Amino acid sequence: MSGFFGCISKNDCVYDLFYGTDYNSHLGTRKGGIAVLNGEGFSRSIHSLENDYFRSKFEPELPKFKGRSGIGIISDLEASPIIAHSHLGRFAIVMVGRINNLEELEKRAFRKKLHFAELSQRGVNPTELVSVLICEGKTFEEGICNVFDRIKGSCSMLILTVEGIYAARDKLGRTPIILGKKKDSYAIASETISFPNLGYTTDCFLGPGEILKLTTDGYEQLKAPEKKMQVCAFLWVYYGYPASSYEGINVDMCRYRCGAALAEDDDVEVDYVSGIPDSGSGHAFGYANARKIPFARPFVKYTPTWPRSFMPQSKEVRD
């Protein structure tokens, strides 16, 4: 998974961008990046998060950034934001998703004598590929629709331009995008938890395939949402932060209800119920309360210096 945050304001937005992006730390472990636009152009910074977390990497750099619009991402993909220069103008882009036909689209680009410039250990950077597909359109809206038509998988994106921020949700709505607002500012994010402490209120959830354009004066719908929705339920069950909401449904409440459902007609004898923090705790509370069985905590996550506790991907390490 990955998560992004973008904001546009009549005032400087750098600190909103920094903290808003940091609220996606539970969604990625590989790369973090921000791009800010001001009168002098784009400023960008990208860091590896594999040995440290977002805030400690980017906080020392904040004084050198200034601007009224920006985008940021914490990602399990390659480095981003990507900054492109094209017939559409200069723009920065971040994306959340998975491109299953990446190799096929790479070969298609080479047949058209195109090239890729971003360094990547895994081959073509997926975000750069998306930027190339966008540039095949006559407008950003047309280019985004080209991405939706060409890729197999999912892709939600934010595009930072001199005209504003374009936000586009995956055509089947697999990954959420939420619009927030406060006085003189708008934000667009993967997580609702990025809003309250920054003073934003949730305005709406974008629909599948919906495209918005944000400016300091408001937002415009460029493409209406599609009717078919296939949102990733794994967000509620595991990846999502307990305080977040997707499609208006709170993550922890969903987990609570899942646990209560597991307790129905369950007569297994147990001494107490526990959850593996953080995602398992909500399920365990729901189960324990439904069966009137004590909740206890045999596992405590160590968090003083590390904000995440992802399950190790190696079976040997897990064992």
C-alpha positions as CSV (number, residue, x, y, z in Angstrom):
1,M,0.0,0.0,0.0
2,S,0.9,3.7,-0.1
3,G,-0.8,6.9,1.0
4,F,-0.6,10.5,-0.2
5,F,-1.6,14.0,0.9
6,G,-1.9,17.2,-1.1
7,C,-3.0,20.8,-0.2
8,I,-3.5,24.1,-1.8
9,S,-3.9,27.4,0.2
10,K,-3.9,31.1,0.0
11,N,-1.1,31.0,2.6
12,D,2.1,28.9,2.9
13,C,1.1,25.2,3.1
14,V,4.4,23.5,3.8
15,Y,3.7,22.5,7.4
16,D,0.2,21.2,6.5
17,L,1.9,19.2,3.8
18,F,4.5,17.8,6.1
19,Y,2.2,16.7,8.8
20,G,-0.6,15.6,6.4
21,T,1.9,13.3,4.6
22,D,3.2,12.0,7.9
23,Y,-0.3,10.7,8.8
24,N,0.2,8.1,6.1
25,S,3.1,6.4,7.8
26,H,1.2,3.2,8.5
27,L,0.7,2.7,4.8
28,G,4.3,2.4,3.5
29,T,7.8,1.5,4.5
30,R,10.1,2.1,1.4
31,K,10.0,5.8,0.2
32,G,8.7,9.2,1.2
33,G,8.6,12.3,-0.8
34,I,7.2,15.8,-1.1
35,A,7.0,18.4,-3.8
36,V,6.1,22.1,-3.3
37,L,5.3,24.7,-6.0
38,N,6.1,28.4,-5.6
39,G,7.0,31.4,-7.8
40,E,10.4,29.9,-8.4
41,G,9.2,26.5,-9.6
42,F,9.1,23.1,-8.0
43,S,11.1,22.0,-4.9
44,R,11.3,18.3,-4.2
45,S,12.8,16.0,-1.7
46,I,12.7,12.1,-1.5
47,H,14.1,9.9,1.2
48,S,14.3,6.2,2.0
49,L,12.2,5.1,5.0
50,E,13.6,1.6,5.3
51,N,15.9,2.6,8.2
52,D,14.0,5.6,9.7
53,Y,10.6,7.2,9.5
54,F,9.2,10.1,7.6
55,R,9.2,12.9,10.2
56,S,12.9,12.5,11.2
57,K,14.0,12.4,7.6
58,F,12.0,15.5,6.3
59,E,11.7,17.8,9.4
60,P,15.3,19.2,9.1
61,E,14.6,20.2,5.5
62,L,11.4,22.1,6.1
63,P,12.9,25.6,6.3
64,K,14.1,25.4,2.7
65,F,10.6,24.8,1.4
66,K,8.0,27.4,0.8
67,G,4.8,27.4,-1.3
68,R,1.1,27.5,-1.4
69,S,0.5,24.1,-3.0
70,G,2.2,20.8,-2.7
71,I,1.8,17.0,-2.7
72,G,3.5,14.3,-0.6
73,I,3.5,10.5,-0.4
74,I,4.7,7.6,1.8
75,S,5.0,4.6,-0.5
76,D,5.9,1.0,-0.9
77,L,6.7,1.7,-4.6
78,E,9.7,3.5,-6.2
79,A,10.8,7.1,-5.5
80,S,8.3,9.9,-6.0
81,P,7.0,12.6,-6.6
82,I,8.1,12.5,-10.2
83,I,8.5,16.0,-11.9
84,A,7.8,16.0,-15.6
85,H,8.2,18.7,-18.3
86,S,5.8,18.2,-21.3
87,H,3.4,19.9,-23.7
88,L,1.0,20.1,-20.8
89,G,3.6,22.1,-18.8
90,R,5.6,21.2,-15.8
91,F,3.9,19.0,-13.2
92,A,4.7,16.8,-10.2
93,I,2.8,13.6,-9.7
94,V,2.3,10.9,-7.0
95,M,0.3,7.7,-7.4
96,V,-1.1,4.9,-5.2
97,G,-1.9,1.6,-6.7
98,R,-0.6,-1.4,-8.6
99,I,0.0,-1.7,-12.3
100,N,-0.3,-5.4,-13.2
101,N,0.6,-4.9,-16.9
102,L,3.7,-2.7,-16.3
103,E,6.0,-4.7,-18.5
104,E,3.4,-4.6,-21.4
105,L,3.1,-0.8,-21.1
106,E,6.9,-0.5,-20.9
107,K,7.3,-2.3,-24.2
108,R,4.5,-0.2,-25.7
109,A,6.5,2.9,-24.8
110,F,9.7,1.6,-26.3
111,R,7.9,0.8,-29.5
112,K,6.9,4.5,-29.6
113,K,10.6,5.4,-29.1
114,L,9.9,6.9,-25.6
115,H,12.3,6.6,-22.7
116,F,12.3,6.5,-18.9
117,A,14.7,8.6,-16.9
118,E,13.9,7.9,-13.3
119,L,16.3,5.5,-11.5
120,S,14.7,2.3,-10.2
121,Q,16.0,-0.9,-8.8
122,R,13.0,-2.8,-10.0
123,G,12.8,-1.6,-13.6
124,V,10.5,1.2,-14.8
125,N,9.3,3.5,-12.0
126,P,5.4,3.0,-12.0
127,T,4.8,6.7,-11.3
128,E,7.0,7.8,-14.3
129,L,5.1,5.4,-16.5
130,V,1.8,7.0,-15.3
131,S,3.2,10.4,-16.1
132,V,4.1,9.3,-19.7
133,L,0.6,8.0,-20.2
134,I,-0.8,11.3,-19.0
135,C,1.3,13.2,-21.5
136,E,-0.4,11.3,-24.3
137,G,-3.5,13.3,-23.7
138,K,-4.3,16.8,-24.9
139,T,-5.3,17.8,-21.4
140,F,-4.6,16.5,-17.9
141,E,-8.2,15.2,-17.8
142,E,-7.8,13.3,-21.1
143,G,-4.4,12.0,-20.0
144,I,-5.8,10.7,-16.7
145,C,-8.6,8.9,-18.6
146,N,-5.9,7.4,-20.8
147,V,-4.2,6.0,-17.7
148,F,-7.5,4.5,-16.5
149,D,-8.0,2.9,-20.0
150,R,-4.5,1.5,-20.4
151,I,-3.5,0.1,-17.0
152,K,-4.7,-3.2,-15.6
153,G,-4.8,-2.9,-11.8
154,S,-5.4,0.3,-9.9
155,C,-4.1,3.8,-9.9
156,S,-5.2,6.9,-7.8
157,M,-3.1,10.0,-8.3
158,L,-2.4,13.6,-7.4
159,I,-1.0,16.0,-10.0
160,L,0.5,19.3,-8.9
161,T,0.5,22.1,-11.6
162,V,0.7,25.8,-11.7
163,E,-3.1,25.8,-12.3
164,G,-3.9,23.7,-9.2
165,I,-4.0,20.1,-8.0
166,Y,-5.7,17.4,-10.0
167,A,-7.0,14.5,-7.9
168,A,-8.2,11.3,-9.6
169,R,-9.4,8.2,-7.9
170,D,-8.9,4.7,-9.4
171,K,-11.6,3.8,-11.9
172,L,-12.9,1.1,-9.6
173,G,-12.3,3.0,-6.4
174,R,-10.0,0.5,-4.9
175,T,-8.0,3.1,-3.0
176,P,-9.9,6.0,-1.3
177,I,-9.4,9.7,-1.8
178,I,-11.0,12.2,0.6
179,L,-11.4,16.0,0.2
180,G,-10.9,18.2,3.2
181,K,-11.4,21.9,3.6
182,K,-10.7,24.8,6.0
183,K,-10.6,28.6,5.7
184,D,-8.5,29.5,2.7
185,S,-7.2,25.9,2.1
186,Y,-8.2,22.6,0.6
187,A,-6.6,19.2,1.1
188,I,-6.9,15.9,-0.7
189,A,-5.8,12.7,1.1
190,S,-5.8,8.9,1.4
191,E,-6.6,9.1,5.1
192,T,-9.2,11.1,7.0
193,I,-7.0,11.1,10.1
194,S,-4.8,13.6,8.3
195,F,-7.5,16.3,8.6
196,P,-8.6,17.0,12.3
197,N,-5.3,18.1,13.9
198,L,-4.6,20.3,10.9
199,G,-8.0,22.0,11.1
200,Y,-9.6,20.4,8.1
201,T,-13.1,19.0,8.0
202,T,-14.0,16.1,5.6
203,D,-16.0,17.5,2.7
204,C,-16.5,14.4,0.6
205,F,-15.2,11.1,-0.6
206,L,-14.3,10.9,-4.3
207,G,-16.1,8.2,-6.2
208,P,-14.5,5.6,-8.5
209,G,-13.0,7.2,-11.5
210,E,-13.9,10.7,-10.3
211,I,-11.5,13.6,-11.2
212,L,-11.4,16.9,-9.3
213,K,-9.3,20.1,-9.9
214,L,-8.5,22.0,-6.8
215,T,-7.5,25.7,-6.6
216,T,-7.3,28.2,-3.8
217,D,-10.8,29.3,-4.6
218,G,-12.5,25.9,-4.5
219,Y,-12.7,22.7,-6.6
220,E,-14.3,21.7,-9.9
221,Q,-15.5,18.2,-10.9
222,L,-13.9,17.3,-14.3
223,K,-15.3,13.8,-14.4
224,A,-18.2,12.3,-12.6
225,P,-17.7,9.1,-10.7
226,E,-18.5,5.7,-12.2
227,K,-21.2,3.5,-10.8
228,K,-19.1,0.3,-10.1
229,M,-17.1,0.3,-6.9
230,Q,-14.6,-2.3,-5.8
231,V,-12.9,-0.6,-2.8
232,C,-10.1,-2.6,-1.1
233,A,-11.8,-4.1,2.0
234,F,-8.3,-4.9,3.4
235,L,-8.1,-1.2,4.5
236,W,-10.8,-1.8,7.1
237,V,-9.5,-5.2,8.1
238,Y,-5.8,-4.5,8.4
239,Y,-4.0,-1.6,6.7
240,G,-6.2,1.3,7.7
241,Y,-5.5,3.4,10.8
242,P,-8.2,2.8,13.5
243,A,-9.3,6.5,13.6
244,S,-9.7,6.7,9.8
245,S,-12.9,6.4,7.8
246,Y,-13.4,5.1,4.3
247,E,-16.7,5.7,2.4
248,G,-18.0,7.1,5.7
249,I,-17.3,3.9,7.7
250,N,-14.9,4.1,10.6
251,V,-12.1,1.5,10.6
252,D,-12.1,0.5,14.2
253,M,-15.9,0.2,14.3
254,C,-15.7,-2.1,11.3
255,R,-13.1,-4.3,13.1
256,Y,-15.3,-4.3,16.2
257,R,-18.2,-5.6,14.2
258,C,-16.0,-8.2,12.5
259,G,-15.0,-9.5,15.9
260,A,-18.6,-9.5,17.1
261,A,-19.6,-11.5,14.0
262,L,-16.9,-14.1,14.8
263,A,-18.4,-14.5,18.2
264,E,-21.8,-15.5,16.9
265,D,-22.6,-19.2,17.6
266,D,-19.0,-19.7,18.7
267,D,-18.7,-22.0,21.7
268,V,-15.0,-22.5,21.9
269,E,-13.7,-22.4,25.4
270,V,-11.2,-19.6,26.0
271,D,-9.7,-17.9,29.0
272,Y,-9.5,-14.4,27.5
273,V,-9.4,-12.6,24.2
274,S,-6.4,-10.7,22.8
275,G,-5.6,-8.8,19.6
276,I,-2.3,-8.4,17.8
277,P,-1.8,-4.6,17.8
278,D,-2.8,-2.4,16.2
279,S,-5.2,-3.9,13.6
280,G,-6.2,-6.9,15.6
281,S,-7.2,-5.0,18.8
282,G,-10.5,-3.8,17.3
283,H,-11.5,-7.3,16.3
284,A,-10.6,-8.7,19.7
285,F,-12.7,-6.0,21.5
286,G,-15.7,-6.8,19.4
287,Y,-15.3,-10.6,20.0
288,A,-14.7,-10.2,23.8
289,N,-17.7,-7.9,24.3
290,A,-20.0,-10.0,22.2
291,R,-19.2,-13.2,24.2
292,K,-18.7,-11.4,27.6
293,I,-15.2,-12.8,27.9
294,P,-12.3,-10.8,29.4
295,F,-9.9,-8.9,27.1
296,A,-6.2,-9.1,28.0
297,R,-3.0,-8.0,26.5
298,P,-0.3,-10.6,26.1
299,F,1.4,-8.7,23.2
300,V,2.7,-5.2,23.6
301,K,4.1,-3.3,20.6
302,Y,7.4,-1.5,21.2
303,T,6.8,2.0,19.8
304,P,9.2,4.6,21.5
305,T,11.3,4.9,18.4
306,W,9.3,3.2,15.6
307,P,5.7,4.0,14.7
308,R,4.9,0.8,12.8
309,S,4.9,-2.9,13.5
310,F,4.4,-4.5,10.1
311,M,4.3,-8.3,10.0
312,P,7.7,-9.5,8.7
313,Q,7.3,-10.7,5.1
314,S,9.7,-13.7,5.6
315,K,8.2,-16.9,7.0
316,E,11.5,-17.7,8.6
317,V,11.6,-14.4,10.5
318,R,7.9,-14.7,11.5
319,D,8.5,-18.2,12.9
